[in-house]
Structures are given as structure tokens and as C-alpha cells.
Amino acid sequence: MLRLEPISKRGRQLVKEHGDTWSFIRWAPMVCFSDNIGIQITSKDGKHTRNIREQNDANFTYVWLKG
């Protein structure tokens, strides 16, 4: 589990729509980030899956939660 902290307007919109606590799916090189490491996450309601950059994502920073 991780908590998203929005940076951009789009980030704030996603947190408003899907909450700030998301579940971790995988951590891997991603084509959408030119094979740089990314994190795939899904909202707690299961309605939205998103890839975010491991570092310097334009929309979010994130904090790992226990559990």
C-alpha cells in the first residue's frame, strides 16, 4: 500500500476521484517511461490502474505505508 501526494492538477483530480491510498501491483522497467523503472498501482476501489515513475513523476510523490 502507498499514499499518493499529488503535485499537479491531474494528480489532485485522480486523488479526488479514487482516493489517496493505492495498492502496489509491480515494480519494473516500463516502455511508457523509456524502459526506466516504474511502479504499477491500482486504486482501492479497483477502478483505476496507473503507472507512475519511480522517481520524479510529474503528477505524484508517494509514501509507502505499512501493511
N, C-alpha and C positions, 0 to 999 in steps of 0.2 A: 504494500500500500504506500501511496505517496500523496502529498498535498501539493497542488499546483498553486503557484503565486503568479497571477497574471502581470504581464509587463505592458502588453499592447491592448488596444481596443478589442481586437479579435479574441485575445486571451480572456479579457473580462467577460465578453459575451459567452464564451464556452463555459466558463466557471458559473456564470449566472444560469445557463441552460442545463448544465449537467452536474453541478456541484464542484467543490474543490478537492475532494478525496477520490482518487482513482486507483485502480488495480494494475499492477505491473504484469505484463504478458511476457515480453522478451527484451533482451539487450543484444544487439547485433549490428554489423555493418549494414547500412541501408542504401539502396540505389537512389532513393529520393534525396539523400544527403551526400551524393558522390562517393558512396561507399564509406563514409565516415560513420562512426558509431552513433546509433540512435536507440531510443527506448520506445517500445510499443506499449501503449497503455489503453485501458478501457474504463469508461465511466462506471460508477457503481450501479447505475440503472441498466447498464448493458446496452445502451442505445447508441453509443458513440465510441469508436476506436480511433486512436490518433498516434502518429509517430512524432516524437519530439527529439530534438538534438540532445546529445549527452551534455554538451556544453554550448553556451551562447545561443540558445533558442530565442528566436525573435518574439515569441508570444508568452513564454513562461520561464520561471525558475521553478525548481521543485525541491521538496524536503521529504526524505524517506521517513516513514512512520513505522513504529514497532507493530508487529502483529501481522 
